[in-house]
Amino acid sequence: MTIKRLHTNTRMSQAVIANGFVFLAGQVATDTAKDVAGQTREILDKIDALLAESGTDKTKIVQATIWLADHTTFEQMNSVWDAWVPAGHAPARACVESALARPAFTVEIGVVAVA
């Protein structure tokens, strides 16, 4: 089996392609001054770009995990998520409240897609 890693450093890879799947690291916003909706949009743009670089797209996402720093922002995040997910292609998904790596991050999203 061949394993391909994209944007790798000593700690992690942003994408790993293996056994017909693409595994993305949890993505966070670069501009943490944005609200939850803004951070979610930025993250989904990053996911689109990483999936494209990996030879796939959001219609092939099979699993998503979303971490929110504050569960009261669930609807704000979902308003962006729901507009982004193509009709008929909703992945299996979990969404939990969690302390994130930095206080300025309000949302983090990781996905697994078919390559």
Secondary structure, DSSP 8 states (H G I E B T S, - for coil): --EEEEEE-SS-EEEEEETTEEEE--B--S-TTS-HHHHHHHHHHHHHHHHHHTT--GGGEEEEEEEES-GGGHHHHHHHHHHHS-TT---EEEEEE---SSTT--EEEEEEEE-
